[in-house]
């Protein structure tokens, strides 16, 4: 089975989006202005820039333009309730509140500071 190994999040205002994701989720940013790209580290990386944690992924941020107009990702959090609170405090908006997904966990959806719809997941 193929696995997810990267994600990209487009932004209209890169600085605003960087602040949003670093404040809400604690992600580290590494900007490459000449390329118009920012590496988003969701977990620590090794010397080659690869995630040290098995199964973890890091991603990138770029200016919103065709073909990358919107991401499709889900972020695992310890508490959806706490995450949604921080999201709203930092300019995000809840678009679908916390809902049980069978006996596996809970999901929710929000719009970030750039209007992207992103999912949240909380294990049971």
BELCORNOR-V223949 format. One record per backbone hydrogen bond with DSSP energy under -1.0 kcal/mol. CO is the residue of the C=O (numbers start at 0). NH is the residue of the N-H. E is the energy in kcal/mol with one decimal. If there is no record, write none. Layout:
CO;NH;E / CO;NH;E
//
This chain:
6;59;-2.4 / 8;61;-1.4 / 10;63;-2.3 / 12;16;-2.4 / 13;17;-2.9 / 14;18;-2.2 / 15;19;-2.3 / 16;20;-2.5 / 17;21;-2.3 / 18;22;-2.4 / 19;23;-2.8 / 20;24;-1.7 / 20;26;-1.2 / 27;40;-2.9 / 29;38;-2.8 / 31;34;-1.7 / 31;35;-1.1 / 31;36;-1.6 / 36;31;-3.1 / 37;60;-2.5 / 38;29;-1.8 / 39;58;-2.4 / 40;27;-2.2 / 43;51;-2.5 / 45;48;-1.9 / 49;45;-2.5 / 52;55;-1.9 / 58;39;-2.8 / 59;8;-2.5 / 60;37;-2.3 / 61;10;-1.8 / 64;67;-1.1 / 66;68;-1.5 / 67;64;-1.2 / 72;118;-2.1 / 74;120;-2.4 / 78;82;-2.3 / 79;83;-3.1 / 80;84;-1.7 / 81;85;-2.3 / 82;86;-2.7 / 83;87;-2.3 / 84;88;-2.0 / 85;89;-1.0 / 86;91;-3.0 / 87;90;-1.2 / 92;110;-3.6 / 95;108;-2.8 / 98;106;-2.5 / 100;103;-1.9 / 103;123;-1.7 / 104;100;-3.0 / 105;121;-2.5 / 106;98;-2.4 / 107;119;-2.9 / 108;94;-2.3 / 108;95;-2.1 / 109;117;-2.6 / 110;92;-2.6 / 111;114;-1.8 / 115;111;-2.0 / 117;109;-2.4 / 118;74;-2.6 / 119;107;-1.5 / 120;76;-3.1 / 121;105;-2.6
//
